[in-house]
Amino acid sequence: MNPAAGTALAVLLSLVSAAGYALAAVAQSRLAAASPVQDGRGALRGLFARGQWWAAVGLNAAGALAHVAALHYGPLTLVQPLGALTLVAALPLGAYCAGRRVTRAEWRGALWTLGGLVGLVAVTGPTAPGEALSLRESLIVAAATAALIAVLASGRLYGREHGAGPATTGGRSARGLGHATASGIASGVASALTQTLTAALALELPGGTPTWWQTALLAVLISGFATGGLLLSQAAYQGGLAAPLAVVNLSNPAAAAVIGVALLGETFRAGAWGWLVAAGASLVAARGVVLLTKGSPPEGAAAAEPGPAGSTRARAVALETRPVPTPRVTGPPSTDTGAAALATPDLTGRDLTGTGPTGTARADTDLAAALTVTGRATV
């Protein structure tokens, strides 16, 4: 295949990969919005019983396979930036499924995030062929990553004890971003460990040829981080779609870059200028995430809007807002002004002065009518 055809095929496969990841993110977001917030095994059982979840898993797998195939036909500097289009594709898809339009703040946030992500990828140097973590380094990275994920998923970093609990909108958003960061880190570490496993199978692992149980251990670690990343992304979408997806797409290459710079001797392109560009791109991407967090309406907002004036929902709102009539006393006039002032029945319908039986009966009738209206509004 000639270079031009290979590049075209790499671009096409990258777009297919971005579309697959975007569809999977939208499916997970819709599933999170339709599912009650649960913790523990009950949440996992409910999730695994949903066909929509397995459809999202299949779409993620298809996106990953298309991404790997794109890397076979095109360079990393071309394929990786095109993968950032996942966020751009997911925004209109998610808005369409929610029955609304993409807001201007969401578009601005997406463009800022996309610009920052492309800047980060552009200055990150690719790993040399055959270069991978040793088994000892892989175990250290896995242990440190597991500890970091536990902290991010616990909610301790965003002040859960100060009123930002999961029941509030701010608490859900903060918790979702924490889960999204953990998801991206888990996926990035899984990619690095996959590179190590590939080198081990090719008998090119640094530090000598691994034994069978060491290779199996790497496979178990990869499966654990990949599955954990998928489950954490599902939990992240409880706080919305756009901002968590942006954080996942940012933290994934960021984790891979940290591993490459710290353990594989990689560096940013252009020397010191590359570090400055990476820092600026990180700030640009952070600005985009902030815009997406503030500009994205909560999931299910469209369903909560009142319908037309003649709809059932509108009638229910009208009943709920209808003022309840105040019980009146129309008994015979009393010459005692003090007694007249106290001739208001209590909630049991008794006349507090012992006079005015007609007024008591009328008050009982009005009170029953008020309770009937209140009951209809509640229903």
C-alpha positions as CSV (number, residue, x, y, z in Angstrom):
1,M,0.0,0.0,0.0
2,N,1.4,3.4,-1.0
3,P,1.9,6.1,1.7
4,A,-1.0,8.2,0.6
5,A,-3.5,5.3,0.7
6,G,-2.1,4.3,4.1
7,T,-2.6,7.8,5.5
8,A,-6.1,8.0,4.1
9,L,-7.0,4.6,5.7
10,A,-5.5,5.7,9.0
11,V,-7.6,8.9,9.0
12,L,-10.7,6.9,8.2
13,L,-10.1,4.4,10.9
14,S,-9.3,7.2,13.4
15,L,-12.7,8.7,12.6
16,V,-14.4,5.4,13.1
17,S,-12.6,5.0,16.4
18,A,-13.7,8.4,17.6
19,A,-17.3,7.7,16.5
20,G,-17.3,4.4,18.4
21,Y,-15.9,6.0,21.6
22,A,-18.4,8.8,21.3
23,L,-21.4,6.5,20.9
24,A,-20.2,4.4,23.8
25,A,-19.9,7.6,26.0
26,V,-23.4,8.7,25.1
27,A,-24.8,5.2,25.8
28,Q,-23.1,5.2,29.2
29,S,-24.3,8.7,30.0
30,R,-27.9,7.9,29.1
31,L,-27.6,4.7,31.2
32,A,-26.3,6.6,34.2
33,A,-29.1,9.2,33.9
34,A,-31.7,6.5,33.8
35,S,-30.3,4.4,36.6
36,P,-30.6,5.1,40.3
37,V,-27.5,6.0,42.2
38,Q,-26.3,2.9,44.0
39,D,-23.2,1.6,45.6
40,G,-21.7,-1.9,46.0
41,R,-22.6,-5.2,44.5
42,G,-26.2,-4.2,43.8
43,A,-25.1,-1.5,41.5
44,L,-22.8,-3.9,39.5
45,R,-25.6,-6.5,39.3
46,G,-28.0,-3.9,38.0
47,L,-25.5,-2.6,35.5
48,F,-24.5,-6.0,34.1
49,A,-28.2,-6.9,33.7
50,R,-28.7,-3.9,31.3
51,G,-28.3,-4.6,27.6
52,Q,-27.4,-0.9,27.1
53,W,-24.2,-1.5,29.2
54,W,-23.0,-4.4,27.1
55,A,-23.7,-2.3,23.9
56,A,-21.5,0.4,25.4
57,V,-18.8,-2.2,26.1
58,G,-19.0,-3.4,22.5
59,L,-18.7,0.1,21.2
60,N,-15.7,0.8,23.3
61,A,-14.1,-2.4,22.1
62,A,-14.8,-1.5,18.5
63,G,-13.3,2.0,19.0
64,A,-10.2,0.4,20.5
65,L,-9.7,-2.0,17.7
66,A,-10.2,0.7,15.1
67,H,-7.6,2.9,17.0
68,V,-5.1,0.0,16.9
69,A,-5.7,-0.6,13.2
70,A,-5.2,3.2,12.5
71,L,-1.9,3.1,14.3
72,H,-0.8,0.2,12.0
73,Y,-1.4,2.4,8.9
74,G,-0.5,5.8,10.2
75,P,1.9,7.6,12.6
76,L,1.0,8.4,16.2
77,T,1.3,12.1,15.5
78,L,-1.7,11.8,13.1
79,V,-3.9,9.2,14.8
80,Q,-3.7,10.5,18.4
81,P,-5.0,14.0,17.7
82,L,-7.8,12.6,15.6
83,G,-8.9,10.6,18.6
84,A,-9.6,13.8,20.4
85,L,-12.6,14.3,18.1
86,T,-14.5,11.9,20.4
87,L,-15.5,14.9,22.5
88,V,-16.7,16.9,19.5
89,A,-18.8,14.0,18.2
90,A,-20.2,13.1,21.6
91,L,-21.6,16.6,22.3
92,P,-24.2,16.7,19.5
93,L,-25.0,13.0,19.9
94,G,-25.7,13.4,23.6
95,A,-27.8,16.6,23.0
96,Y,-29.8,14.8,20.3
97,C,-30.6,11.9,22.6
98,A,-31.5,14.3,25.4
99,G,-33.9,16.2,23.1
100,R,-32.0,19.5,23.4
101,R,-29.4,21.7,21.6
102,V,-25.8,22.0,22.3
103,T,-25.2,25.2,24.2
104,R,-22.7,27.8,23.2
105,A,-20.8,27.3,26.5
106,E,-20.5,23.6,25.6
107,W,-19.1,24.3,22.1
108,R,-16.6,26.8,23.6
109,G,-15.6,24.3,26.3
110,A,-15.2,21.6,23.7
111,L,-13.0,23.8,21.5
112,W,-10.8,24.9,24.4
113,T,-10.4,21.3,25.5
114,L,-9.7,20.0,22.0
115,G,-7.1,22.7,21.5
116,G,-5.3,21.8,24.8
117,L,-5.4,18.1,24.1
118,V,-4.0,18.5,20.6
119,G,-1.2,20.7,22.0
120,L,-0.3,18.1,24.6
121,V,-0.2,15.3,22.0
122,A,1.8,17.4,19.6
123,V,4.7,17.9,22.0
124,T,4.7,14.4,23.4
125,G,7.4,12.2,21.9
126,P,6.4,8.7,20.9
127,T,8.0,5.7,22.6
128,A,10.8,4.0,20.7
129,P,10.0,0.6,19.3
130,G,10.8,-2.2,21.8
131,E,11.0,0.3,24.7
132,A,8.8,-0.8,27.6
133,L,8.6,-0.9,31.4
134,S,10.4,-3.7,33.2
135,L,8.5,-6.1,35.4
136,R,9.6,-4.4,38.5
137,E,8.6,-0.9,37.2
138,S,5.3,-2.3,36.0
139,L,4.5,-3.6,39.5
140,I,5.5,-0.2,41.1
141,V,3.3,1.7,38.6
142,A,0.4,-0.6,39.2
143,A,0.6,-0.3,43.0
144,A,0.9,3.5,42.8
145,T,-1.9,3.8,40.3
146,A,-4.2,1.6,42.4
147,A,-3.6,3.9,45.5
148,L,-4.2,7.0,43.5
149,I,-7.4,5.6,42.0
150,A,-8.7,4.7,45.5
151,V,-8.2,8.3,46.7
152,L,-9.9,9.8,43.6
153,A,-12.8,7.4,43.8
154,S,-13.3,7.9,47.5
155,G,-14.2,11.6,47.2
156,R,-11.7,12.9,49.7
157,L,-10.1,15.4,47.4
158,Y,-13.2,17.5,46.8
159,G,-14.6,18.1,50.3
160,R,-17.4,15.6,50.6
161,E,-17.6,16.4,54.3
162,H,-18.2,20.1,53.6
163,G,-21.6,19.8,52.0
164,A,-20.5,18.6,48.5
165,G,-22.0,15.2,49.0
166,P,-23.3,13.0,46.1
167,A,-26.9,14.2,46.6
168,T,-26.1,17.7,45.5
169,T,-25.5,18.9,42.0
170,G,-22.0,20.2,42.9
171,G,-21.2,17.0,44.7
172,R,-22.2,14.9,41.7
173,S,-20.1,17.1,39.3
174,A,-17.0,17.0,41.5
175,R,-17.4,13.3,42.2
176,G,-17.9,12.7,38.4
177,L,-14.7,14.5,37.6
178,G,-12.8,12.5,40.2
179,H,-14.1,9.3,38.7
180,A,-13.3,10.5,35.2
181,T,-9.7,11.4,36.2
182,A,-9.3,7.9,37.8
183,S,-10.8,6.3,34.7
184,G,-8.4,8.1,32.3
185,I,-5.4,7.2,34.5
186,A,-6.4,3.6,34.7
187,S,-6.8,3.4,30.9
188,G,-3.4,5.1,30.4
189,V,-1.7,2.7,32.8
190,A,-3.4,-0.3,31.1
191,S,-1.9,0.9,27.7
192,A,1.6,1.2,29.2
193,L,1.3,-2.3,30.7
194,T,0.0,-3.6,27.4
195,Q,3.2,-2.4,25.8
196,T,5.1,-4.3,28.5
197,L,3.1,-7.4,27.9
198,T,3.8,-7.2,24.1
199,A,7.5,-6.8,24.8
200,A,7.4,-9.8,27.1
201,L,5.6,-12.0,24.6
202,A,8.2,-11.0,22.0
203,L,11.0,-11.8,24.5
204,E,12.2,-8.2,24.4
205,L,11.3,-7.2,28.0
206,P,14.0,-5.2,29.8
207,G,15.6,-7.1,32.6
208,G,15.5,-10.6,31.1
209,T,12.9,-13.1,29.8
210,P,9.9,-13.3,32.2
211,T,8.5,-16.5,33.4
212,W,5.0,-17.7,32.6
213,W,3.5,-16.5,35.9
214,Q,5.0,-13.1,35.4
215,T,3.4,-12.8,32.0
216,A,0.1,-14.0,33.4
217,L,0.4,-11.4,36.2
218,L,0.8,-8.6,33.6
219,A,-2.3,-9.9,31.8
220,V,-4.3,-9.8,35.0
221,L,-3.2,-6.3,35.8
222,I,-4.1,-5.1,32.3
223,S,-7.5,-6.7,32.6
224,G,-8.1,-5.1,36.0
225,F,-7.1,-1.6,35.0
226,A,-9.1,-1.8,31.7
227,T,-12.2,-3.0,33.5
228,G,-11.8,-0.6,36.3
229,G,-11.4,2.3,33.8
230,L,-14.6,1.3,32.1
231,L,-16.6,1.1,35.4
232,L,-15.1,4.4,36.7
233,S,-16.2,6.1,33.5
234,Q,-19.7,4.8,34.0
235,A,-19.7,6.2,37.5
236,A,-18.3,9.5,36.1
237,Y,-21.3,10.0,33.8
238,Q,-23.6,10.3,36.8
239,G,-22.4,14.0,36.8
240,G,-23.1,14.6,33.0
241,L,-21.5,13.8,29.7
242,A,-19.3,16.6,28.4
243,A,-17.0,17.4,31.3
244,P,-16.3,13.8,32.5
245,L,-15.6,12.8,28.9
246,A,-13.2,15.7,28.5
247,V,-11.3,14.8,31.7
248,V,-11.1,11.1,30.6
249,N,-9.6,12.1,27.2
250,L,-7.1,14.4,29.0
251,S,-6.0,12.2,31.9
252,N,-5.4,9.2,29.6
253,P,-2.5,10.7,27.6
254,A,-1.3,12.6,30.6
255,A,-0.8,9.4,32.6
256,A,1.0,7.8,29.6
257,A,3.2,10.9,29.3
258,V,4.1,10.9,33.0
259,I,5.1,7.2,32.7
260,G,7.2,7.9,29.6
261,V,9.0,10.9,31.0
262,A,9.6,9.4,34.5
263,L,10.5,5.8,33.6
264,L,11.3,5.5,29.9
265,G,13.5,8.5,29.5
266,E,11.2,10.3,27.1
267,T,10.9,14.1,26.9
268,F,8.7,16.6,25.2
269,R,9.7,17.8,21.7
270,A,11.5,21.0,21.3
271,G,13.3,20.8,24.6
272,A,12.4,23.5,27.1
273,W,9.9,25.1,24.7
274,G,8.1,21.8,24.6
275,W,7.6,21.9,28.3
276,L,6.2,25.4,28.1
277,V,3.9,24.4,25.3
278,A,2.7,21.4,27.4
279,A,2.1,23.7,30.4
280,G,0.1,26.1,28.3
281,A,-1.9,23.4,26.6
282,S,-2.7,22.0,30.1
283,L,-4.1,25.4,31.1
284,V,-6.1,25.7,27.9
285,A,-7.6,22.2,28.4
286,A,-8.4,23.0,32.1
287,R,-10.2,26.1,30.9
288,G,-12.3,24.0,28.6
289,V,-13.2,21.6,31.3
290,V,-14.4,24.4,33.5
291,L,-16.6,25.8,30.7
292,L,-18.0,22.3,30.1
293,T,-18.8,21.9,33.8
294,K,-20.6,25.2,34.0
295,G,-22.3,25.1,30.6
296,S,-23.6,21.6,30.5
297,P,-27.2,21.2,31.7
298,P,-27.8,18.3,34.1
299,E,-28.9,15.0,32.7
300,G,-32.6,14.7,32.3
301,A,-33.2,18.4,32.4
302,A,-35.3,18.3,29.2
303,A,-37.6,15.7,30.8
304,A,-38.3,18.1,33.7
305,E,-39.5,21.0,31.6
306,P,-43.3,21.6,31.7
307,G,-45.2,20.6,28.6
308,P,-48.0,22.6,26.8
309,A,-50.7,24.3,28.7
310,G,-53.2,21.5,28.1
311,S,-50.9,18.6,29.1
312,T,-51.2,16.5,32.2
313,R,-48.0,17.9,33.5
314,A,-49.2,21.4,33.2
315,R,-52.4,20.6,35.0
316,A,-50.5,19.0,37.8
317,V,-48.3,22.0,38.2
318,A,-51.4,24.2,38.2
319,L,-53.0,22.1,40.9
320,E,-49.8,22.2,43.0
321,T,-49.6,26.0,42.8
322,R,-53.4,26.7,43.4
323,P,-53.9,28.5,46.7
324,V,-55.7,26.5,49.4
325,P,-58.9,28.4,50.5
326,T,-58.8,29.6,54.1
327,P,-61.7,28.2,56.2
328,R,-64.2,30.8,57.1
329,V,-66.7,31.0,60.0
330,T,-70.3,32.2,59.1
331,G,-72.1,31.5,62.4
332,P,-74.5,33.8,64.0
333,P,-73.0,37.1,65.2
334,S,-71.9,37.4,68.8
335,T,-72.3,40.4,70.9
336,D,-69.1,39.5,72.7
337,T,-66.2,40.8,70.6
338,G,-63.7,38.7,72.5
339,A,-65.7,35.5,71.8
340,A,-66.1,36.5,68.1
341,A,-62.4,36.9,67.8
342,L,-61.9,33.4,69.1
343,A,-64.6,31.8,67.0
344,T,-62.1,30.2,64.7
345,P,-62.3,26.4,64.5
346,D,-59.2,24.3,65.1
347,L,-58.1,21.4,62.9
348,T,-60.6,19.1,64.6
349,G,-63.5,21.3,63.5
350,R,-64.5,22.3,67.1
351,D,-65.7,25.8,67.9
352,L,-63.2,27.1,70.5
353,T,-65.9,29.2,72.2
354,G,-68.5,26.5,72.3
355,T,-71.0,28.6,70.2
356,G,-71.9,28.8,66.6
357,P,-72.7,25.2,65.5
358,T,-73.5,26.5,62.0
359,G,-70.1,28.0,61.7
360,T,-68.5,24.8,62.8
361,A,-70.3,22.8,60.1
362,R,-69.3,25.3,57.4
363,A,-65.7,25.3,58.6
364,D,-65.7,21.5,58.4
365,T,-67.0,21.7,54.8
366,D,-64.4,24.2,53.7
367,L,-61.6,22.3,55.4
368,A,-62.6,19.1,53.7
369,A,-62.6,20.9,50.3
370,A,-59.2,22.2,51.0
371,L,-57.9,18.8,51.9
372,T,-59.5,17.4,48.7
373,V,-57.7,20.0,46.5
374,T,-54.4,19.3,48.3
375,G,-54.8,15.6,47.8
376,R,-55.5,16.1,44.0
377,A,-52.4,18.2,43.7
378,T,-50.3,15.7,45.5
379,V,-51.5,12.9,43.2
